[in-house]
Amino acid sequence: MDALERLQLLSSDMDLEPAEDAHCPRLQEAAGGNARTGKQDRLPVIHEAVMPGGKRIRLLKSLLSSACERNCYYCPFRAGRDFRRETFKPHEMADTFMDLHRAGIAEGLFLSSGVAGGGIRTQDRLLDTAEILRRRGYQGYLHLKLMPGSERDQVLRAMQLADRVSINLEAPNPKRLELLAPGKNFMEELLEPLRWVAEIRRSLPSIEGWKGLWPSMTTQFVVGGAGETDLEIIKTTEYLIRQLHLQRAYFSAFRPIAGTPLENLPREDPLRQLRLYQASFLLRDYNFEFEDLPFDAGGRLPVNHDPKWVYAQANLLHAPVEINRADRVELLRIPGIGPRSADAILRARRSHRLKDLSDLRRLGIVPDRAAPYILLDGKRPAQQLSFWAFS
């Protein structure tokens, strides 16, 4: 088996890591062939990925090793599962990725690993791979996973090499983690590295980071595998955003995998995953507070409606917002108005009053969703009734 075939095995289940994905089906990248063989049917899985700044690239997501000593109940790489495993040495991964990069097949790299020989040793192998790539002149996007049990100095080194770092919390608290991954320590192995990232960013000058910038930080939750509520997940997410400046939380709807203890658990509804993303964006980008989110008595978000719309129905339908007087926070509470739209409204108000839905359209805003919840120059939009179907 040559390097490409081994890499294909290591990358084949990485759709379980939704970080950076553009929410498109994963694809076999056909452009450019392969530097060594020209055979595209043996290429690893390449994901269409969205970078922190919005640029889209072709991203290779791979493990350095699928060998793992941990026995997480949901994971296809768990130690107790029977499947073919593969391992690259750091220089082998660097060689193979650079071939794909030079051929134009992969523009960036997301690198994780099963834990073998402990988190410290595994983290060292990930760091060795990253250092080889940077020494060889690779300037492109690199997302490095932080291993459970890694040390603070290793976290710092990862931050000096990568554009993004992350560690998967998997569950929102120790109680839920015990049901998913009983061999992991939530506070010491998973949350502590995220705290180190935040502390390093506060205490050390950013010039020490890759290209003079500290990397962004993300995490991931498994949704529906441990009986957790949306309230539990979002409460932890709020802490990470507010206190640790997490750039983004990713949510992976549970799906049962044969050969794992949770193989008979039902698949989680993908709509629940979507609502968690929307709620997390409201906290991160829309100045919503945790208490603003519409959890039901069981701690769940409504599955059939966007949580922002549910909030507006309860709070703005009978108390519409005057577009010409509202501050940015108030504007962001209105369905259909996001950060850019709110800024466009504030700029336009410096020169004239907004009196009609056509004024919003001229700002690049599609006002259909906003109309039931706003006043324009003291009046409800004349076309408002035609938009009730959007609720």
C-alpha positions as CSV (number, residue, x, y, z in Angstrom):
1,M,0.0,0.0,0.0
2,D,1.5,3.3,-1.0
3,A,1.2,6.7,0.8
4,L,-1.9,7.8,-1.1
5,E,-3.8,4.7,-0.3
6,R,-2.8,5.0,3.4
7,L,-3.8,8.6,3.4
8,Q,-7.2,7.7,1.9
9,L,-7.8,5.4,4.8
10,L,-6.8,8.1,7.3
11,S,-9.1,10.7,5.7
12,S,-12.1,8.6,5.0
13,D,-14.1,9.2,8.2
14,M,-13.1,12.8,8.7
15,D,-16.6,14.0,7.8
16,L,-17.2,13.5,11.6
17,E,-15.1,16.7,12.0
18,P,-17.4,19.5,10.6
19,A,-14.9,22.3,11.3
20,E,-14.5,24.6,8.3
21,D,-16.9,22.6,6.1
22,A,-18.9,24.6,3.7
23,H,-21.9,22.5,4.4
24,C,-21.6,20.8,1.0
25,P,-21.3,17.0,0.4
26,R,-17.7,15.8,0.7
27,L,-16.1,15.3,-2.6
28,Q,-13.3,13.6,-4.4
29,E,-11.3,16.5,-5.8
30,A,-10.7,15.8,-9.5
31,A,-8.8,18.9,-10.4
32,G,-5.1,18.5,-11.1
33,G,-4.7,14.7,-10.9
34,N,-2.0,13.4,-8.6
35,A,1.6,14.4,-8.5
36,R,2.8,10.8,-8.2
37,T,0.3,8.6,-10.0
38,G,-2.2,10.7,-11.8
39,K,-4.9,8.3,-10.5
40,Q,-7.8,10.2,-9.0
41,D,-9.7,7.2,-7.6
42,R,-7.0,6.9,-4.9
43,L,-7.0,10.5,-3.7
44,P,-7.9,11.2,-0.1
45,V,-11.2,12.9,0.7
46,I,-10.9,16.7,0.1
47,H,-13.5,19.0,1.7
48,E,-14.7,22.3,0.4
49,A,-13.8,24.5,3.4
50,V,-14.6,28.1,4.5
51,M,-11.7,29.9,6.2
52,P,-12.2,32.3,9.1
53,G,-12.2,35.2,6.6
54,G,-14.7,33.7,4.3
55,K,-12.3,32.4,1.6
56,R,-13.1,28.9,0.3
57,I,-10.3,26.4,-0.2
58,R,-9.8,22.7,-0.8
59,L,-9.0,21.2,2.6
60,L,-7.5,17.8,3.4
61,K,-8.8,16.5,6.7
62,S,-6.7,13.6,8.0
63,L,-5.6,11.7,11.0
64,L,-1.9,11.2,11.6
65,S,-2.9,7.8,13.1
66,S,-6.2,6.0,13.4
67,A,-4.7,3.9,16.2
68,C,-6.3,5.0,19.5
69,E,-6.0,3.8,23.1
70,R,-9.2,5.6,24.1
71,N,-12.5,3.9,24.1
72,C,-15.0,6.7,23.5
73,Y,-18.4,5.0,23.0
74,Y,-19.4,6.9,19.9
75,C,-16.2,7.1,18.0
76,P,-15.2,4.9,14.9
77,F,-11.6,5.0,16.0
78,R,-12.1,3.7,19.5
79,A,-9.6,1.1,20.8
80,G,-12.3,-1.7,21.1
81,R,-13.5,-1.4,17.4
82,D,-12.3,-3.9,14.8
83,F,-11.2,-2.1,11.6
84,R,-8.0,-1.5,9.6
85,R,-5.8,1.1,11.2
86,E,-3.1,3.2,9.7
87,T,-0.3,5.5,10.9
88,F,1.9,8.0,9.3
89,K,5.2,9.2,10.7
90,P,5.4,13.0,10.8
91,H,7.7,13.2,7.7
92,E,5.5,10.8,5.8
93,M,2.4,13.0,6.3
94,A,4.4,16.1,5.4
95,D,5.8,14.5,2.2
96,T,2.4,13.3,1.1
97,F,0.6,16.5,1.9
98,M,3.2,18.6,0.1
99,D,2.8,16.5,-3.0
100,L,-1.0,17.1,-2.9
101,H,-0.4,20.8,-2.3
102,R,2.1,21.3,-5.1
103,A,-0.4,19.5,-7.4
104,G,-3.1,22.0,-6.5
105,I,-5.2,19.2,-5.0
106,A,-5.1,20.3,-1.4
107,E,-4.7,24.0,-0.4
108,G,-4.9,23.5,3.4
109,L,-4.6,20.9,6.1
110,F,-6.7,19.9,9.1
111,L,-4.6,17.5,11.1
112,S,-5.8,15.3,14.0
113,S,-4.9,11.9,15.4
114,G,-6.0,9.0,17.5
115,V,-4.3,9.0,20.9
116,A,-1.6,6.4,21.0
117,G,1.1,6.5,23.7
118,G,-0.7,9.2,25.6
119,G,-1.8,12.7,24.8
120,I,1.7,14.3,25.2
121,R,3.4,11.9,22.9
122,T,0.7,12.2,20.3
123,Q,0.8,16.0,20.5
124,D,4.5,15.9,19.9
125,R,4.0,13.9,16.6
126,L,1.4,16.5,15.4
127,L,3.8,19.3,16.3
128,D,6.7,17.5,14.5
129,T,4.5,17.3,11.3
130,A,3.6,21.0,11.5
131,E,7.2,22.0,12.1
132,I,8.4,20.0,9.0
133,L,5.7,21.6,6.9
134,R,6.6,25.1,8.0
135,R,10.4,24.5,7.6
136,R,9.7,23.3,4.0
137,G,8.1,26.6,3.2
138,Y,4.4,25.7,3.5
139,Q,2.6,29.0,4.2
140,G,-0.9,27.8,3.8
141,Y,-3.8,27.1,6.2
142,L,-3.1,24.7,9.0
143,H,-5.6,23.6,11.7
144,L,-4.0,21.6,14.4
145,K,-5.9,19.6,17.0
146,L,-4.9,19.7,20.6
147,M,-4.8,16.3,22.2
148,P,-6.5,15.4,25.5
149,G,-3.8,15.6,28.1
150,S,-1.5,17.9,26.1
151,E,0.8,20.2,28.1
152,R,0.7,24.0,28.1
153,D,4.0,24.4,26.3
154,Q,2.7,22.1,23.5
155,V,-0.4,24.3,23.2
156,L,1.8,27.3,22.9
157,R,3.9,25.6,20.2
158,A,0.8,24.7,18.3
159,M,-0.3,28.3,18.4
160,Q,3.0,29.3,17.0
161,L,2.6,27.0,14.0
162,A,-1.1,26.9,13.2
163,D,-3.8,29.2,11.8
164,R,-6.4,27.5,14.0
165,V,-6.3,25.2,17.0
166,S,-9.1,23.2,18.6
167,I,-10.0,20.4,21.0
168,N,-13.3,18.7,21.0
169,L,-15.2,19.0,24.3
170,E,-17.7,16.4,22.8
171,A,-20.1,17.0,25.7
172,P,-21.2,20.1,27.6
173,N,-20.2,19.0,31.1
174,P,-18.5,16.1,32.9
175,K,-21.8,14.3,33.6
176,R,-22.6,14.0,29.9
177,L,-19.0,13.3,28.9
178,E,-19.1,10.2,31.2
179,L,-21.8,8.8,28.9
180,L,-19.9,9.4,25.7
181,A,-16.2,9.0,26.7
182,P,-15.8,7.7,30.2
183,G,-12.0,7.6,29.9
184,K,-11.7,11.4,29.5
185,N,-11.5,14.1,32.1
186,F,-13.6,17.0,31.1
187,M,-12.0,19.7,33.1
188,E,-8.3,18.7,33.1
189,E,-7.9,17.1,29.6
190,L,-10.4,19.0,27.5
191,L,-11.4,22.3,28.9
192,E,-7.9,23.2,30.3
193,P,-6.2,23.4,26.9
194,L,-8.9,25.8,25.7
195,R,-8.2,28.0,28.8
196,W,-4.5,27.9,28.1
197,V,-5.2,29.2,24.5
198,A,-7.2,32.1,25.9
199,E,-4.6,32.8,28.6
200,I,-1.7,32.8,26.1
201,R,-3.6,35.1,23.8
202,R,-4.1,37.5,26.7
203,S,-0.6,37.4,28.2
204,L,1.8,37.0,25.2
205,P,2.3,39.4,22.3
206,S,0.6,38.2,19.1
207,I,3.9,38.6,17.2
208,E,4.8,35.2,18.6
209,G,2.0,33.6,16.7
210,W,2.1,32.3,13.1
211,K,2.5,35.2,10.8
212,G,2.3,37.5,13.8
213,L,-1.2,36.5,14.7
214,W,-2.5,34.1,17.3
215,P,-4.7,31.4,15.8
216,S,-8.4,31.2,16.2
217,M,-9.9,28.6,18.5
218,T,-12.8,26.3,18.1
219,T,-14.4,23.2,19.7
220,Q,-17.0,20.6,18.8
221,F,-19.9,18.9,20.5
222,V,-21.5,15.6,19.7
223,V,-25.3,16.3,19.7
224,G,-27.7,13.6,20.8
225,G,-25.4,10.9,22.1
226,A,-25.6,11.5,25.8
227,G,-29.1,12.8,26.5
228,E,-27.9,16.3,26.8
229,T,-30.3,19.2,26.4
230,D,-29.8,22.2,24.1
231,L,-29.7,24.4,27.2
232,E,-26.7,22.5,28.5
233,I,-24.8,22.8,25.2
234,I,-25.6,26.5,24.7
235,K,-24.8,27.4,28.3
236,T,-21.3,25.9,27.8
237,T,-21.0,27.5,24.4
238,E,-21.8,30.9,25.9
239,Y,-19.1,30.5,28.5
240,L,-16.5,29.6,25.8
241,I,-17.5,32.6,23.7
242,R,-17.8,35.2,26.5
243,Q,-14.9,34.1,28.7
244,L,-12.4,32.3,26.4
245,H,-13.2,34.1,23.1
246,L,-14.0,30.9,21.2
247,Q,-14.4,31.8,17.5
248,R,-16.9,29.1,16.8
249,A,-18.5,26.0,18.2
250,Y,-19.2,23.1,15.8
251,F,-22.1,20.7,16.4
252,S,-22.1,17.1,15.0
253,A,-25.4,15.4,15.1
254,F,-24.9,11.9,16.5
255,R,-25.1,9.0,14.1
256,P,-24.7,5.4,15.3
257,I,-21.5,3.6,14.1
258,A,-21.4,-0.2,13.9
259,G,-19.0,-1.8,16.4
260,T,-19.4,0.9,19.1
261,P,-21.4,0.7,22.3
262,L,-23.9,3.3,21.0
263,E,-24.6,1.5,17.7
264,N,-28.2,1.0,18.6
265,L,-28.9,4.6,19.6
266,P,-31.1,6.5,17.1
267,R,-29.6,9.0,14.8
268,E,-30.1,12.6,15.9
269,D,-32.3,14.9,13.8
270,P,-30.0,17.2,11.8
271,L,-32.5,20.1,12.4
272,R,-31.4,20.1,16.0
273,Q,-27.9,20.6,14.9
274,L,-29.0,23.6,12.7
275,R,-30.8,25.2,15.6
276,L,-27.8,24.9,17.9
277,Y,-25.7,26.7,15.2
278,Q,-28.2,29.4,14.9
279,A,-28.4,29.9,18.7
280,S,-24.6,30.0,19.0
281,F,-24.4,32.7,16.2
282,L,-27.0,34.8,18.1
283,L,-24.7,34.7,21.1
284,R,-21.6,35.4,19.1
285,D,-22.6,37.9,16.5
286,Y,-26.1,39.3,17.4
287,N,-25.6,40.4,21.0
288,F,-28.2,38.0,22.3
289,E,-28.0,36.9,25.9
290,F,-28.5,33.3,27.0
291,E,-31.8,34.3,28.6
292,D,-33.1,35.6,25.3
293,L,-33.1,32.1,23.7
294,P,-36.4,30.3,23.5
295,F,-35.8,27.0,25.4
296,D,-38.8,24.9,26.3
297,A,-39.5,23.4,29.7
298,G,-37.3,20.4,28.7
299,G,-34.3,22.6,27.8
300,R,-34.7,22.2,24.0
301,L,-34.8,24.8,21.3
302,P,-37.7,24.7,18.9
303,V,-36.8,22.4,16.1
304,N,-39.2,23.7,13.5
305,H,-38.3,27.4,13.7
306,D,-35.3,29.6,13.8
307,P,-34.7,30.8,17.4
308,K,-34.4,34.4,16.3
309,W,-37.8,34.2,14.7
310,V,-39.3,32.6,17.8
311,Y,-37.8,35.5,19.9
312,A,-39.3,38.1,17.6
313,Q,-42.7,36.5,17.6
314,A,-42.7,36.7,21.4
315,N,-41.1,40.1,21.9
316,L,-41.3,42.2,18.7
317,L,-44.6,41.3,17.0
318,H,-46.6,43.6,19.2
319,A,-43.8,46.0,20.0
320,P,-42.2,46.7,16.6
321,V,-38.8,48.3,16.4
322,E,-38.4,51.8,14.9
323,I,-35.7,51.4,12.3
324,N,-34.8,55.1,12.4
325,R,-34.2,55.2,16.1
326,A,-33.0,51.7,17.1
327,D,-29.4,51.1,18.2
328,R,-27.3,48.3,16.7
329,V,-28.3,45.8,19.4
330,E,-32.0,46.4,18.8
331,L,-31.6,46.2,15.0
332,L,-29.8,42.8,15.4
333,R,-32.9,41.4,17.2
334,I,-35.0,41.8,14.1
335,P,-35.3,38.7,11.8
336,G,-33.6,39.3,8.4
337,I,-31.2,41.9,9.8
338,G,-27.6,40.7,10.5
339,P,-24.5,42.6,11.5
340,R,-23.8,44.0,8.0
341,S,-27.4,45.0,7.5
342,A,-27.5,46.7,10.8
343,D,-24.3,48.7,10.0
344,A,-25.7,49.6,6.6
345,I,-28.9,51.0,8.3
346,L,-26.8,53.0,10.8
347,R,-24.8,54.6,8.0
348,A,-27.8,55.4,5.9
349,R,-29.5,57.1,8.8
350,R,-26.8,59.7,9.0
351,S,-28.0,61.3,5.8
352,H,-31.7,60.5,5.6
353,R,-34.7,58.8,7.3
354,L,-35.8,55.4,6.1
355,K,-39.5,55.5,5.2
356,D,-40.2,52.5,3.1
357,L,-39.3,48.9,2.5
358,S,-37.7,50.0,-0.8
359,D,-35.2,52.1,1.3
360,L,-34.1,48.9,2.9
361,R,-33.8,47.1,-0.4
362,R,-31.6,49.8,-1.7
363,L,-29.2,49.0,1.2
364,G,-29.0,45.4,0.0
365,I,-31.5,44.2,2.6
366,V,-34.3,41.7,1.7
367,P,-36.9,43.0,4.2
368,D,-39.5,40.2,3.9
369,R,-38.6,38.6,7.3
370,A,-38.2,42.0,9.0
371,A,-41.4,43.6,7.9
372,P,-43.8,42.3,10.7
373,Y,-41.4,43.5,13.4
374,I,-40.5,47.0,12.4
375,L,-41.7,50.6,12.0
376,L,-40.5,52.9,9.3
377,D,-40.8,56.6,10.2
378,G,-43.4,55.6,12.8
379,K,-45.5,53.4,10.5
380,R,-45.8,49.7,10.0
381,P,-44.6,48.9,6.4
382,A,-47.5,49.1,4.0
383,Q,-46.8,45.7,2.6
384,Q,-46.5,44.0,5.9
385,L,-49.6,41.7,5.7
386,S,-48.2,40.0,2.6
387,F,-45.3,38.7,4.6
388,W,-47.2,36.7,7.3
389,A,-46.6,33.5,5.3
390,F,-42.9,33.7,6.1
391,S,-43.6,33.0,9.8
